[in-house]
């Protein structure tokens, strides 16, 4: 990327990074203590996403399927 950052996408075998119901998934994960960096919102390119972090501050993007 132009700003010196790297973009790396990984998906461990069997992992899901998408949801059919963002509001419900967000609420469920939030109640379980998941630390969200960005609440669900529609991005300028039309996709609803939320960003959360693990204990090591690795960030993950949760995307709602169309």
MISE-372919 format. One record per residue (C-alpha): residue in three letters; x, y, z. Coordinates in Angstrom, 3 decimals, always signed. Example, Ala and Ser with C-alpha at 12.3 -4.5 7.8 and 13.67 -1.06 7.14 Angstrom:
BEGIN
<atom 'ALA'; <+12.300; -4.500; +7.800>>;
<atom 'SER'; <+13.670; -1.060; +7.140>>;
END
This chain:
BEGIN
<atom 'UNK'; <+0.000; +0.000; +0.000>>;
<atom 'UNK'; <+1.155; +3.546; -0.607>>;
<atom 'UNK'; <+1.351; +4.521; +3.067>>;
<atom 'UNK'; <+3.987; +1.910; +3.927>>;
<atom 'UNK'; <+1.543; -0.572; +5.426>>;
<atom 'UNK'; <+1.111; -4.127; +4.233>>;
<atom 'UNK'; <-2.259; -5.820; +3.762>>;
<atom 'UNK'; <-2.330; -9.537; +4.544>>;
<atom 'UNK'; <-5.450; -11.664; +4.372>>;
<atom 'UNK'; <-5.525; -15.088; +5.995>>;
<atom 'UNK'; <-8.290; -17.550; +6.623>>;
<atom 'UNK'; <-7.471; -20.570; +8.766>>;
<atom 'UNK'; <-9.029; -23.794; +7.568>>;
<atom 'UNK'; <-12.648; -23.956; +8.704>>;
<atom 'UNK'; <-12.738; -20.316; +9.853>>;
<atom 'UNK'; <-15.606; -18.020; +8.959>>;
<atom 'UNK'; <-14.974; -14.323; +8.393>>;
<atom 'UNK'; <-18.423; -13.552; +7.023>>;
<atom 'UNK'; <-21.896; -13.456; +8.501>>;
<atom 'UNK'; <-25.433; -13.377; +7.154>>;
<atom 'UNK'; <-26.605; -11.137; +10.034>>;
<atom 'UNK'; <-24.052; -8.544; +11.122>>;
<atom 'UNK'; <-26.216; -6.990; +13.839>>;
<atom 'UNK'; <-26.834; -10.330; +15.523>>;
<atom 'UNK'; <-23.230; -11.526; +15.189>>;
<atom 'UNK'; <-21.874; -8.206; +16.482>>;
<atom 'UNK'; <-24.206; -8.297; +19.484>>;
<atom 'UNK'; <-23.305; -11.924; +20.279>>;
<atom 'UNK'; <-19.548; -11.333; +20.041>>;
<atom 'UNK'; <-19.725; -8.061; +21.956>>;
<atom 'UNK'; <-21.585; -9.747; +24.839>>;
<atom 'UNK'; <-18.834; -12.410; +24.890>>;
<atom 'UNK'; <-16.209; -9.688; +25.395>>;
<atom 'UNK'; <-14.808; -9.321; +21.885>>;
<atom 'UNK'; <-13.004; -5.957; +21.597>>;
<atom 'UNK'; <-14.377; -4.124; +18.556>>;
<atom 'UNK'; <-12.196; -1.423; +17.024>>;
<atom 'UNK'; <-14.916; -0.446; +14.551>>;
<atom 'UNK'; <-18.617; -1.045; +15.023>>;
<atom 'UNK'; <-20.597; -2.399; +12.064>>;
<atom 'UNK'; <-21.096; +0.154; +9.316>>;
<atom 'UNK'; <-21.574; +0.211; +5.585>>;
<atom 'UNK'; <-18.334; +1.092; +3.835>>;
<atom 'UNK'; <-18.144; +3.485; +0.897>>;
<atom 'UNK'; <-17.804; +0.467; -1.429>>;
<atom 'UNK'; <-21.150; -0.899; -0.181>>;
<atom 'UNK'; <-20.096; -3.703; +2.183>>;
<atom 'UNK'; <-21.123; -3.850; +5.867>>;
<atom 'UNK'; <-18.122; -4.625; +8.051>>;
<atom 'UNK'; <-16.836; -4.460; +11.610>>;
<atom 'UNK'; <-13.265; -4.720; +12.874>>;
<atom 'UNK'; <-12.254; -6.503; +16.074>>;
<atom 'UNK'; <-8.965; -7.309; +17.784>>;
<atom 'UNK'; <-7.613; -10.302; +19.646>>;
<atom 'UNK'; <-5.558; -10.194; +22.854>>;
<atom 'UNK'; <-2.374; -9.449; +20.866>>;
<atom 'UNK'; <-4.122; -6.571; +19.051>>;
<atom 'UNK'; <-4.215; -8.445; +15.743>>;
<atom 'UNK'; <-7.146; -7.015; +13.833>>;
<atom 'UNK'; <-9.813; -8.954; +11.987>>;
<atom 'UNK'; <-12.519; -7.788; +9.594>>;
<atom 'UNK'; <-15.978; -9.322; +9.878>>;
<atom 'UNK'; <-18.025; -8.870; +6.694>>;
<atom 'UNK'; <-21.730; -9.333; +6.076>>;
<atom 'UNK'; <-22.524; -11.451; +3.023>>;
<atom 'UNK'; <-24.851; -10.009; +0.414>>;
END
